[in-house]
Amino acid sequence: SHADKWMLFPENAGECLSIDEVAVTNGELYTVITNKTAHGKRKALVAMIEGTKVADIVPILAKIPLAKRNTVVEVTLDMAENMEEIVRSAFPKAKLVTDRFHVQQLVSDAVQEIRIGLRREAIKEENEKIKQARKEKKRYHPAFYVNGDTKKQLLARSRYLLFKPSSKWRKQQKERAKILFGEYTELETAYKLSMMFRSVYEYSYSIPEAQEKLLKWYQKVEEKQMDSFITAAESIDLHKTNILNYFIDQPKYYSR
């Protein structure tokens, strides 16, 4: 039976689909296609196929009649080249749209990379101090910030606040952010770059608008010269056509 290798439900296909790779319990990867308008409810699954290789996926999707596949007008996907190739082969009439979550994740990861690097340094520094104290037959006493965090804790506990806009910070997080940014200006710079990128999605309602905001963001990244952001900006630029497709006919939620 092919059921453990692939499942197809062509009748569930609609104009807007989503393609993603999903890891099942044993770590095996499957390519999953869903109907976006079903919002994860019943009849959302269009295809679930073992593997992620173009050569394995396309022949299975070709079992769906071409006329049906040609009715797909939009497919949301991540930035993986294989996913793009699968969509172009199987749904030739569809516009490709990079999923907002994946793009924002790329920028969030750039911030976290800086935080993790600083935390590693703090751990090394603390280890040295512990070794030194032992050499001198003393007990090591870490320094605490006003909120009770040590340097190591400050950098570990700041993880979640760096994902959120400052308007969503709770009282404790506000206090922690103030200390963090006072100690590590590069983290504040990284956070501001991340929030500036977020606003491209929050406040753009057409491709030209998004393009203009993105250009300003690229310039800021260039100016700040942070490696993790230069890499993220490069990836975004390489996929900008599909990323910008997200902004076609975005509804205007407010009047200007």
C-alpha positions in Angstrom: 0.0 0.0 0.0 1.2 3.5 -0.9 -0.7 5.0 2.1 2.5 5.2 4.3 4.5 6.8 1.4 1.9 9.3 0.1 -1.7 10.4 0.4 -3.5 12.6 -2.1 -6.8 14.4 -1.7 -7.2 16.4 -5.0 -10.8 17.3 -4.1 -9.5 19.4 -1.2 -7.4 21.6 -3.4 -8.4 25.2 -3.8 -7.0 28.4 -5.3 -4.7 29.1 -2.4 -2.4 26.3 -1.1 0.5 26.1 1.3 3.5 23.7 1.1 5.8 22.8 3.9 8.1 20.1 5.1 7.0 18.4 8.3 9.0 16.1 10.6 6.9 13.2 11.9 7.6 11.5 15.2 10.5 9.4 14.0 12.2 12.4 12.4 11.2 11.4 8.9 10.4 14.4 6.7 7.2 14.7 4.7 6.1 17.3 2.2 2.7 18.5 3.1 0.3 20.5 1.0 -2.8 22.1 2.5 -5.7 24.3 1.4 -5.2 27.6 3.1 -8.8 28.6 3.0 -9.7 25.5 5.1 -7.6 27.1 8.0 -6.5 23.7 9.3 -10.0 22.3 9.6 -11.3 19.1 8.0 -10.7 18.8 4.2 -7.5 21.0 4.6 -5.1 18.2 3.5 -4.3 18.0 -0.2 -1.2 15.9 -0.1 1.2 14.3 2.3 4.3 12.7 0.6 7.3 11.0 2.1 10.5 13.0 1.5 11.4 16.4 0.2 13.2 15.7 -3.0 11.8 17.3 -6.1 12.2 14.0 -8.1 10.1 12.1 -5.4 7.3 14.7 -4.9 6.5 16.0 -8.4 5.5 12.6 -10.0 3.0 12.0 -7.1 1.5 15.5 -7.5 1.3 14.9 -11.2 -1.4 12.3 -10.4 -3.7 15.3 -9.8 -5.2 16.2 -13.2 -3.4 19.2 -14.8 -6.7 21.1 -15.2 -7.2 20.9 -11.4 -3.6 21.9 -10.7 -3.9 24.9 -13.1 -6.7 26.3 -10.9 -4.2 27.0 -8.1 -3.4 30.7 -8.2 -1.2 31.1 -5.1 1.1 28.8 -3.1 2.7 29.9 0.2 6.1 28.3 0.9 9.3 28.8 2.8 12.7 29.8 1.3 13.9 26.3 0.4 14.8 26.0 -3.3 13.4 22.4 -3.5 9.9 23.7 -2.4 10.0 26.4 -5.1 10.9 23.9 -7.7 8.1 21.5 -6.7 5.5 24.3 -6.8 6.8 25.6 -10.2 6.5 22.1 -11.7 3.3 21.0 -10.1 1.3 24.2 -10.1 2.6 26.1 -13.2 0.0 28.9 -13.0 0.5 29.7 -9.3 2.1 32.8 -7.9 4.7 32.0 -5.2 4.5 33.8 -1.8 7.1 33.3 0.9 5.5 32.7 4.2 5.8 35.7 6.5 6.7 33.6 9.5 9.8 32.1 7.8 11.1 35.5 6.8 10.6 37.1 10.2 12.2 34.0 11.8 15.3 34.7 9.7 15.6 38.1 11.2 14.8 37.0 14.8 17.5 34.3 14.5 20.0 37.1 13.6 19.2 38.8 17.0 19.4 35.5 18.9 22.7 34.7 17.3 24.2 37.8 18.9 22.6 37.1 22.2 23.9 33.5 22.3 27.4 34.7 21.4 27.3 37.2 24.3 26.0 34.5 26.6 28.8 32.2 25.6 31.3 34.9 26.5 29.6 35.5 29.8 29.8 31.8 30.7 33.5 31.7 29.7 34.1 34.8 31.9 32.3 33.2 34.8 34.2 30.0 34.5 37.5 31.9 34.6 36.4 33.7 37.8 35.3 30.5 39.4 38.7 28.9 38.6 40.5 31.9 39.9 38.5 31.9 43.1 39.3 28.2 43.7 42.9 28.9 43.1 42.8 31.5 45.8 40.8 29.1 48.1 37.9 31.5 48.0 34.2 31.1 47.3 33.0 32.7 44.0 30.3 35.3 44.4 28.7 36.5 41.1 27.7 40.1 40.7 23.9 40.8 40.4 22.1 43.5 38.5 19.3 45.4 40.3 16.7 43.0 39.0 18.5 40.0 40.7 20.0 38.6 37.4 23.6 37.6 37.0 25.2 38.5 33.6 24.6 34.9 32.5 21.0 34.9 33.6 20.3 38.3 32.0 21.4 37.0 28.6 19.5 33.7 29.0 16.3 35.3 30.3 16.2 38.0 27.6 15.5 35.5 24.9 11.7 36.0 24.7 11.6 39.7 25.1 13.8 40.1 22.1 11.1 38.4 19.9 8.4 40.9 21.0 7.6 44.5 20.3 8.4 46.6 23.4 4.6 47.5 23.7 4.0 43.8 24.6 6.7 43.6 27.3 5.6 42.9 30.8 6.9 45.0 33.8 9.7 42.4 34.5 10.7 42.3 30.8 10.8 46.1 30.6 13.2 46.2 33.5 15.3 43.4 32.1 15.5 45.1 28.6 16.6 48.4 30.2 19.5 46.6 31.9 20.3 44.4 28.9 20.5 47.4 26.5 22.5 49.4 28.9 25.1 46.6 29.1 25.0 45.5 25.5 24.4 48.3 23.0 24.9 45.8 20.1 21.8 43.9 21.3 19.7 47.0 21.4 20.9 47.8 17.8 20.0 44.2 16.7 16.6 44.4 18.4 15.8 47.8 16.7 16.8 46.3 13.3 14.5 43.3 14.0 11.6 45.6 14.9 12.2 47.8 11.9 12.0 44.7 9.7 8.8 43.7 11.5 7.2 47.0 10.6 7.7 46.2 6.8 5.0 43.5 7.3 2.9 45.5 9.8 2.6 48.7 7.7 3.0 47.9 4.0 -0.1 47.5 1.9 1.4 47.2 -1.6 4.6 46.0 -3.2 6.1 49.5 -3.8 5.4 50.4 -0.1 7.1 47.2 1.1 10.0 47.7 -1.4 10.6 51.2 -0.1 10.6 50.1 3.6 12.8 47.1 2.8 15.3 49.3 1.0 15.6 51.6 4.1 16.1 48.4 6.2 18.9 47.2 3.9 20.6 50.6 4.3 20.3 50.4 8.1 21.8 46.9 8.1 24.6 48.0 5.9 25.3 51.0 8.2 25.3 48.8 11.4 27.6 46.1 9.9 26.5 43.2 12.0 27.4 39.9 10.4 24.3 37.9 11.4 22.1 40.7 9.9 24.1 41.0 6.7 23.6 37.3 6.1 19.8 37.5 6.8 19.5 40.6 4.5 21.3 38.7 1.8 18.9 35.8 2.0 15.9 38.1 2.0 17.3 39.9 -1.1 17.8 36.7 -2.9 14.2 35.7 -2.3 12.7 39.2 -2.6 10.3 38.4 -5.5 8.4 35.8 -3.6 8.7 37.8 -0.4 7.2 40.9 -2.0 4.3 38.9 -3.5 2.9 38.8 0.0 2.1 42.5 -0.4 0.0 42.2 -3.5 -3.5 43.6 -2.6 -2.9 43.6 1.2 -6.1 45.0 2.7 -5.8 48.5 4.2 -6.8 48.2 7.9 -6.7 51.8 8.5 -7.3 55.0 6.6 -4.4 57.5 6.3 
